Amino acid sequence: MNFKSDNCGPAHPQVIEAISQANTGFAASYGADELMHQVRDHLRDLFEAPEASVHLVTTGTAANALALSTLTQPWQTIYCTPLAHIHCDECNAPEFYTGGTKLTLVGTADKMTAADLSATLAASGPGVVHVAQPGPLSLTQVTEMGRLYSLDELAALTKTAAAHDLPVHLDGARFANALVALGCSPAEMTWKAGIDAVSFGATKNGCLGVEAVIFFQPKHGWEFELRRKRAGHLMSKNRYLAAQMLGYLENDLWLTSASQANAKAARLADGLRAVPDCHFLAEPQANMIFATLPRRLHQRLHAAGAVYGLNGGPLDHGDPDAPLPMRLVCDWSITEDEIDRFIAILQGA
């Protein structure tokens, strides 16, 4: 019963097999391999963007930070929410790779609105030499609280950014989970909605460690190549990254895995709704659940071997009825039996 994170789950056998098949003979290095050419063509077709600039890195932090550094000048600021991964979980990597670009927080939660962004932009001082100048907008889809931006919400935000001539980056660490939840196409959730660059996540959804950075304006490609190399993120044996991505995309595995993860999270959420003392902090929309349970129920779950994110205080002492927040994440490999056992422990209490 491990709901700690989709980072903790296994790689999909189809991805492992793709790496094994790539592990024969010699291949050109540093991204000049044939598999990389196939990845580029596949992702361009997938996103309906034949001129898109496509690059691979090993981590989401590298994808986000290097993409933003390509879109940003060091005297600018990047607009994001207070809960954005680039703000809370990347150890100032965006600031480091951009040469000191500031982050400006918009709104109060995991999602921002166009009105929030407009208000923040109105309070900034473009053209005033003493302050940071407006720079890219960075959005997260799925958000850090497991919620989604609708296509209309994305379009409203990118329209606001465009009115100020600001590029828009999408942190898509859980891109596939969002896509299947919204029932739209990759193009509709990115460039057709006004997104300029996307970090297309794969690691959380069945790969060992690969993310794609896609720029829909190819003019950014060469600068990204230089920044990736300078940052130490250009893999010499790139074919193993490309093999992962091809295995991930083949036969729509990326969509199947995300659909499985979302469906299992929905099953888990339905079970939690039947627990009287469980209260959701956000309505689950993809593969993450944020909710509270009394300390005594957390103690019971942990005693039974359940693993998940827990915040809000010590588990072993304190008011047994005090609500403690938790994060539960489902990946493609979680079984229905594990979910049902988790719920049965709560129902038995």
Buried (B, 14 or more C-beta within 10 A) or exposed (E): BBBBBBEEBEBBEBBBEBBEEBEEEEBEEEBEBEBBEBBBEBBBEBBBBEEBBBBBBBBBBBBBBBBBBBBBEEBBBBBBBBBBBBBEEBEEBBBBBBEEBBBBBBBEBBBBBBEBBBEBBEEBEEEEEEEBBBBBBBBBBBBBBBBBBEBEBBBBBBBBBBEBEBBBBBBBBBBBBBBBBBEBEBBBBBBBBBBBBBBBBBBBBBBBBBBBBBBBBEEBBEBBBEBBEEBEBBBEBBBBBBBBBBBBBBEEBBBBBBBBBBBBBBBBBEBBEEBEEBEBBBEBBBBBBBBBBBBBBBBBBBEBEBBBBBEBBEEEEEEEEEBBBBBBBBBBBBEEEBBEBBBEBBEEB
